[in-house]
Amino acid sequence: MTEIKFEIHPYKIDFELCPPITVIKGHSGSGKSLFLYWMNIQKRLPENKDKYSNIIMMNQESDIRDILGKQGKLFIIDNADVLFKDVADIIEHIASDRDNNYLIMCRRSYDFDISPNHFAIITENSGVFTLHYRFTGFN
């Protein structure tokens, strides 16, 4: 289990990921990009330099092919619907990659050949944001 935990007052992020691929699905405004924004803030803080050094964040302006050849990374991919357009080979690479972990935020499903309990939505309760998985066993 991979965890992402931090506070941005007055909120807390308490995500438990389901490696190697966790897919967060949700409509616009469901918190996916907000999480990425907050994660960027955390990653830039000097005291978190080592803590988040293995995290590579990607959005619609990133080159998705940058994931190739990396090991031991957690790729946080926002707007996957844009990044995965016309890159079937990259989707296949992610599905078979056991050297890295992926947190993929999108509006539709992709063929990653993963169990349904790797799909989550962001939920908020009393200022604490967590991942709610489709099936039990995690949050």
N, C-alpha and C positions, 0 to 999 in steps of 0.2 A: 504494500500500500504506500503510495506517495501522498504526502500532505503538503498543502499550501495554507499557511496560517499567518495572519498579520492583522493589525488594527489600523484603521484610519478613522480617528475619532469623529463621530461617536459610533462608528461601525466596526464590525469584525468580519474577517473572511476566515472560514473554517472548512476548507475543501479537502475531501479525501478522494484521491483519484484512483481509478481502477486500471492499472497498467496492463498492457503497454499502450492502449488507446482508450481515452475517455472522450465521449462525444457529448457536448452540451448543445442541446437543440432548444430553439426558442425563437419567438417572433421578435421583431424590432421592439426595443424597449424592455426586454426581459432581463437585462443586466449583464449580458455577455460582454459588450464593449466597455461598460463601466468597470467590470472586473479587470479588463485589460489595461484600462487607464490607471486604476489603482495599483495594479501590479507593476506598471512602468514606474510609478512614483517610488514604490518600495525598492525596486531594482536599482534605482539611481542613488539611493541613500548610501553614504559612505560606510555606515555600519553594516550594511547588507551586501557589500561587495562580494564577499566569499560565499555567503549563504545562498545567493541566487546566481552564482557564476555559471551554472550549468543550464540556465534557462535562456532559451532563444525565443523572442517574441516576434510574431509575424502578423501582418495585416494586409489589406488589399494592395498596398504599395510595395510589398516585399516580393522578392524573387523566390518562389516556392522551391526552386531547384537548389537553393542553398542548404536544404536538409541533407542532400546527398553527401556521403563521405564523413558524416559526423558520428561520434560515439559518445554515450554517456550523457546525452542531452535530454532536456524536457522542452519540446517545442510547443509553445502556446500559439495556436493559429486562430486568429479572428477572421471573420468574413470568409470562411472556407469556400462558400458558394462562389465567390469571385476567384479565389486563388486556384481552385481545383478545376476551373473551366478549361477544357481541352488538354488536360494533363493526366490521362488515364495511367500512364507509366508511373507517375508520382503517387497516385492512389494505390496502385499495386505495390510500390516500394514501401509505403507506410504500413500497409496490411501485413507485409512479411518482415518488417524491420523489428528485430529483437535487441538491437543495440541502443535504442532510444525509446523515450516515452513521448506520447502526444496527447495534448489537450486541445481538441478541435471544437470550435464554436461555429455552428452553422444553422441554417433554417431547414435543410433537407438531409436525408440520409445518403450515405455513400456505402459502397460494397467493400467494407473492411473485413468481412468475415469474422465478426466479433459477436459475442453473446449479447442478447438484449439488455443484460444488466450492466453493460458498459455505457448505456445512454442515460443522461441525466438532464435535469433542469435545475436552474438556480432558484432557490427559495430563500425568503427572508422572514425571520421571526425575531422580533424585539431587537432589531439592528444587527443580528447575526446572519450572515449569508452562508448557506451551505449548499451542497449538491444533494438533490433527491434523485435516487436511482429508480429506474423503472420497476425493478424487482428488489425484494429485501436482500439483506446480506451486507449492505452498506447503509449510509444515512437514510 
